[in-house]
Amino acid sequence: MKAAGGSSDLLRRFSPPPELVRSAPRDVRLTSGGIVLMAFAWLSAIAALPLGATMYREARRQAAAAAALATDGVLVPAVVDRLWRKTDDGKPAYVALHFDAGGTPIYGERRMQLEAWRELREGSSVSVRYLPHSPHQWSVAGERRQDGMPAGLAYVVSSILIGLAVLLPAVVRSQRSLLIDGRAAPAVVTSFRAHKSSHGATHREIRYEFPLLGGGLAKGKATASKSAAVGDTICIVYDPDRPSRSRPYPFPLVTPNTNC
């Protein structure tokens, strides 16, 4: 529907959705999207510390294994059986080889840095270093050491999960409080634009103006769930005490409880 006339005419012709006609405070409930978001927040809170601790222990284990290989490793010749590169991003390089570890034949494969990998040839000999008590832990001698998982990554991941556990419920609470006490109003779309991210997802932003009950105009902007044309009239809900706080209706995370 195209907007026409002044603000008072727009308000006079506006019919809010039936579920918004009832006076505030409204009874609201989570949408399916809100339920999923809150469940993810709970999982983030539950997983933050255990996952961080697990990652920290793995980082320490990798660091200890690398140090042991450097100090206690035995140097022996190995035969290169196969060289190949995968089709993943970056086309990582791999080598398969075998060697004798004190009478025990060891066959293995692993990813290598491209510079060292290019020096190898199938059927040729290359030196490897292995741990006598764990011969399946080995590396190609002379290859620049590949860093394992940094211990600090555990703190980063835990912090991100804790942040999500705090931020996501705050987003739900913001929509919930606005829908409980907000006022429905017609808004005229003044700008709409959509662009695709590098991952192919489409992001839409809408800007609009809406008349206030006591007179005057307020402006707002939000992420849009669908396309809109400049001049279209949409329904928004705004905070009567702070009109700059508004969003198009319906909300993605909460909805009026029409069962009561």
C-alpha positions as CSV (number, residue, x, y, z in Angstrom):
1,M,0.0,0.0,0.0
2,K,1.4,3.4,-1.0
3,A,1.5,6.2,1.6
4,A,-0.4,9.4,0.7
5,G,-1.3,12.6,2.5
6,G,0.2,14.0,5.7
7,S,1.1,12.4,9.0
8,S,-2.4,12.8,10.5
9,D,-4.0,11.3,7.4
10,L,-1.6,8.4,7.6
11,L,-2.5,7.8,11.2
12,R,-6.2,8.1,10.5
13,R,-6.1,5.5,7.8
14,F,-3.8,3.1,9.7
15,S,-5.2,-0.2,11.0
16,P,-2.7,-2.1,13.1
17,P,-2.7,-5.9,13.1
18,P,-5.5,-7.3,15.4
19,E,-3.0,-8.7,17.9
20,L,-1.5,-5.2,18.4
21,V,-4.8,-3.4,19.0
22,R,-4.9,-4.5,22.6
23,S,-3.4,-1.9,25.0
24,A,0.0,-2.4,26.6
25,P,1.3,-4.2,28.4
26,R,0.8,-7.1,25.9
27,D,1.4,-10.8,26.7
28,V,4.2,-12.1,24.4
29,R,5.9,-15.4,23.7
30,L,9.0,-16.5,21.9
31,T,8.8,-17.4,18.2
32,S,10.5,-20.5,17.0
33,G,13.5,-18.4,16.0
34,G,13.6,-17.0,19.6
35,I,13.5,-20.4,21.1
36,V,16.4,-21.6,18.9
37,L,18.4,-18.4,19.8
38,M,17.8,-18.9,23.6
39,A,18.7,-22.6,23.3
40,F,21.9,-21.6,21.6
41,A,22.7,-19.1,24.3
42,W,22.2,-21.8,27.0
43,L,24.4,-24.2,25.1
44,S,27.1,-21.5,24.7
45,A,27.0,-20.9,28.5
46,I,27.2,-24.6,29.3
47,A,30.0,-25.3,26.8
48,A,32.2,-22.3,27.3
49,L,34.4,-23.5,30.2
50,P,34.5,-27.2,29.4
51,L,35.4,-26.5,25.7
52,G,38.0,-24.0,26.7
53,A,39.6,-26.4,29.2
54,T,39.7,-29.2,26.6
55,M,41.3,-26.9,24.0
56,Y,43.9,-25.7,26.5
57,R,44.8,-29.3,27.4
58,E,45.1,-30.2,23.7
59,A,47.3,-27.2,23.0
60,R,49.6,-28.1,25.9
61,R,49.7,-31.7,24.6
62,Q,50.7,-30.6,21.1
63,A,53.4,-28.3,22.5
64,A,54.8,-31.1,24.7
65,A,54.8,-33.6,21.8
66,A,56.6,-31.1,19.5
67,A,59.2,-30.4,22.2
68,A,59.8,-34.1,22.8
69,L,60.2,-34.8,19.1
70,A,62.8,-32.0,18.9
71,T,64.8,-33.2,21.9
72,D,64.4,-37.0,21.9
73,G,63.5,-37.8,18.3
74,V,65.6,-40.4,16.4
75,L,66.6,-39.5,12.8
76,V,66.2,-42.2,10.2
77,P,65.7,-42.4,6.4
78,A,62.2,-42.8,5.0
79,V,60.9,-43.6,1.5
80,V,58.4,-41.3,-0.1
81,D,55.4,-43.4,-1.4
82,R,53.1,-40.7,-2.6
83,L,52.7,-37.0,-3.0
84,W,49.4,-35.2,-3.6
85,R,47.5,-32.0,-3.0
86,K,43.9,-31.9,-1.9
87,T,41.2,-29.7,-3.6
88,D,40.3,-27.8,-0.4
89,D,40.9,-24.1,-0.2
90,G,44.6,-23.4,-0.5
91,K,45.2,-26.9,-2.0
92,P,47.1,-28.3,1.0
93,A,50.1,-30.6,0.2
94,Y,50.4,-34.1,1.7
95,V,53.0,-36.8,1.7
96,A,52.7,-40.6,2.4
97,L,55.9,-42.5,3.4
98,H,57.3,-45.4,5.3
99,F,60.3,-46.0,7.5
100,D,61.8,-48.5,9.9
101,A,61.5,-47.6,13.6
102,G,63.9,-50.1,15.3
103,G,62.5,-53.1,13.4
104,T,58.9,-51.8,13.3
105,P,57.7,-50.7,9.9
106,I,55.8,-47.4,10.1
107,Y,53.5,-46.2,7.3
108,G,52.1,-42.7,7.6
109,E,50.9,-39.6,5.9
110,R,50.6,-36.0,6.8
111,R,50.2,-32.5,5.6
112,M,53.4,-30.6,4.8
113,Q,54.3,-27.0,4.1
114,L,54.3,-26.4,0.4
115,E,57.9,-25.2,0.2
116,A,59.3,-28.4,1.8
117,W,56.8,-30.6,-0.1
118,R,58.0,-29.4,-3.5
119,E,61.5,-30.7,-2.7
120,L,60.3,-34.3,-2.4
121,R,59.9,-36.9,-5.2
122,E,58.0,-40.2,-5.1
123,G,60.4,-43.1,-4.5
124,S,63.1,-40.8,-3.2
125,S,64.5,-40.9,0.3
126,V,63.9,-38.3,3.0
127,S,65.0,-38.1,6.6
128,V,62.3,-38.2,9.3
129,R,62.5,-37.8,13.1
130,Y,60.4,-40.1,15.3
131,L,59.9,-40.7,19.0
132,P,61.3,-44.2,20.0
133,H,58.5,-44.8,22.6
134,S,55.8,-43.6,20.1
135,P,57.1,-44.1,16.5
136,H,53.8,-42.9,15.0
137,Q,54.8,-39.4,16.1
138,W,57.2,-38.2,13.4
139,S,58.0,-35.3,11.2
140,V,60.0,-34.7,8.1
141,A,63.5,-33.5,9.2
142,G,64.4,-30.1,8.1
143,E,60.8,-28.9,7.6
144,R,60.1,-25.7,9.3
145,R,58.1,-26.5,12.5
146,Q,54.4,-26.2,12.1
147,D,52.9,-24.4,15.1
148,G,50.2,-26.4,16.9
149,M,47.1,-25.0,18.5
150,P,48.0,-21.8,20.5
151,A,47.0,-22.1,24.1
152,G,45.5,-18.6,23.9
153,L,42.9,-19.8,21.4
154,A,41.2,-21.6,24.3
155,Y,40.6,-18.3,26.1
156,V,39.4,-16.7,22.9
157,V,36.8,-19.4,22.2
158,S,35.6,-19.4,25.8
159,S,35.2,-15.6,25.8
160,I,33.3,-15.7,22.5
161,L,30.9,-18.4,23.9
162,I,30.4,-16.5,27.2
163,G,29.8,-13.3,25.2
164,L,27.1,-15.0,23.1
165,A,25.5,-16.4,26.2
166,V,25.1,-12.8,27.4
167,L,24.4,-11.0,24.2
168,L,21.8,-13.3,22.6
169,P,19.3,-13.1,25.6
170,A,19.8,-9.4,25.6
171,V,18.6,-9.2,22.0
172,V,15.6,-11.3,22.9
173,R,14.9,-9.1,26.0
174,S,15.1,-5.9,23.8
175,Q,12.5,-7.2,21.3
176,R,10.3,-8.5,24.2
177,S,10.2,-5.3,26.1
178,L,9.5,-3.3,22.9
179,L,6.6,-5.5,21.9
180,I,5.1,-5.6,25.5
181,D,5.0,-1.8,25.9
182,G,5.5,-0.4,22.4
183,R,3.0,1.5,20.2
184,A,2.1,0.4,16.7
185,A,2.3,3.0,14.0
186,P,2.4,3.3,10.2
187,A,5.8,4.0,8.7
188,V,6.7,5.1,5.2
189,V,9.8,3.4,3.6
190,T,12.4,6.1,2.7
191,S,15.2,3.8,1.7
192,F,15.8,0.1,1.0
193,R,19.0,-1.6,-0.1
194,A,20.1,-5.2,-0.4
195,H,23.6,-6.6,-0.9
196,K,25.2,-10.0,-0.8
197,S,28.0,-10.9,1.5
198,S,31.1,-12.8,0.4
199,H,29.3,-16.0,1.6
200,G,26.3,-15.4,-0.6
201,A,23.9,-14.3,2.1
202,T,21.6,-11.4,1.3
203,H,21.5,-8.5,3.8
204,R,18.6,-6.0,3.6
205,E,18.5,-2.7,5.3
206,I,15.3,-0.6,5.5
207,R,14.9,3.1,6.6
208,Y,11.6,4.6,7.4
209,E,9.7,7.6,8.9
210,F,6.7,7.4,11.1
211,P,4.3,9.9,12.7
212,L,4.1,10.2,16.5
213,L,0.8,10.2,18.3
214,G,1.5,13.6,19.8
215,G,2.7,15.1,16.5
216,G,6.0,15.2,14.7
217,L,8.0,12.6,12.8
218,A,10.6,10.0,13.9
219,K,13.0,8.0,11.9
220,G,14.2,4.4,12.2
221,K,16.2,1.8,10.4
222,A,16.4,-2.0,10.7
223,T,17.4,-5.2,9.1
224,A,14.6,-6.2,6.8
225,S,13.4,-9.8,6.3
226,K,11.9,-9.1,2.8
227,S,12.2,-6.5,0.1
228,A,10.3,-3.2,0.2
229,A,9.9,-0.3,-2.1
230,V,10.4,3.4,-1.3
231,G,7.0,4.9,-0.5
232,D,5.5,1.7,0.9
233,T,3.7,1.8,4.2
234,I,4.7,-0.8,6.8
235,C,3.7,-1.4,10.4
236,I,6.3,-0.6,13.0
237,V,6.3,-0.7,16.8
238,Y,8.1,2.1,18.7
239,D,8.9,3.0,22.3
240,P,6.6,5.9,23.2
241,D,9.2,7.2,25.7
242,R,12.1,6.9,23.2
243,P,10.8,6.9,19.6
244,S,14.3,6.4,18.2
245,R,13.8,2.8,19.4
246,S,11.6,1.0,16.9
247,R,11.5,-1.9,14.5
248,P,9.2,-3.3,11.8
249,Y,6.5,-5.7,12.8
250,P,6.4,-8.7,13.0
251,F,9.4,-9.3,15.2
252,P,11.7,-12.3,14.4
253,L,12.1,-13.5,18.1
254,V,8.9,-12.6,19.9
255,T,5.3,-12.4,19.0
256,P,2.0,-11.5,20.9
257,N,0.5,-14.4,22.7
258,T,-2.9,-14.7,21.1
259,N,-3.9,-17.7,23.2
260,C,-4.7,-15.7,26.3
